[in-house]
Amino acid sequence: MYTKPIFYKIYSIVIFAFAVLSSVGSVLFAVFGASKLNRVLPVGSWASYLAVLIGTSLASLFFSYVEFTSMFTFAQMIEHEESGSTQPFRRMGIVFPPKFYKVFGNVLFYIPLVADVIAAVVLVISYSVTKKAFLAIPLIPLGLMLLSLLLIYITYYCRYRTFGDLLELKSSEEVGVNTLNSLGENKPNILRGYCVFLFILAIVCFLATIISLFFIAKPIATLFGSGMTVAICVGIIINAVVMFMVFAIIGCYYDNLAKMLEHYMIKYKLI
């Protein structure tokens, strides 16, 4: 049984709305900030500052749009799945083609992969020279790099490849061999495992926030009084609940991707 699609729709709309407001605010800040900076900095400096800030804002907005379209469309795919319709799924006009999402996930994984490999080689060489050894391996930095790559692999490569393959399959009137071969290369257990990881992380973060209140309440009360302390603690608890819900929705999203993926892999005898 899938999570109610309405949760994915609401989450994707809210996140994208915040991204739009944030991007507009960043651009306005960049424009007004640049008008102040050009009085004290050379023309090239404030122009570069303006270009970087606006470029970053637009890139962030684009990433949010891709996330919005993928999650909202997946919610519609679940509705189509549960309706029992035998007609191909029709994606909205604002949604990118399936291949785009697969390429998007690949690019966002392979660029950090190449960068990390180069950084790891440089790090090992420099560390070996420092230790005056033939080969010295800095385990902690390399471990953190591998962990970050693993998270990127799941959150971008696995997620968008799975979504793209499912969108392509459900949108096709006749499923081709290439589509099935691509679908069979996905790994539902990794998606489901990431779901479990997110739920554990959500619980740990929530409990850590609640426990921290016992340590920070007294110092806050000393500085601001009991009334302000209650307000701050309530605000922290509300924020913790919201973050827990966000982790839960994202976790369910990965689990539902795995569920739909497994359904079609079994249907077409890919597992």
Secondary structure, DSSP 8 states (H G I E B T S, - for coil): ----HHHHHHHHHHHHHHHHHHHHHHHHHHHHHHHHHTTTS-HHHHHHHHHHHHHHHHHHHHHHHHHHHHHHHHHHHHHHHHHT--S-----TTS--HHHHHHHHHHHHHHHHHHHHHHHHHHHHHHHHHHT-S----HHHHHHHHHHHHHHIIIIIIHHHHHHHHHHHHH-SS--HHHHHHHHT--HHHHHHHHHHHHHHHHHHHHHHHHHHHHHHHHHHHHH-HHHHHHHHHHHHHHHHHHHHHHHHHHHHHHHHHHHHHHHHHHTT--
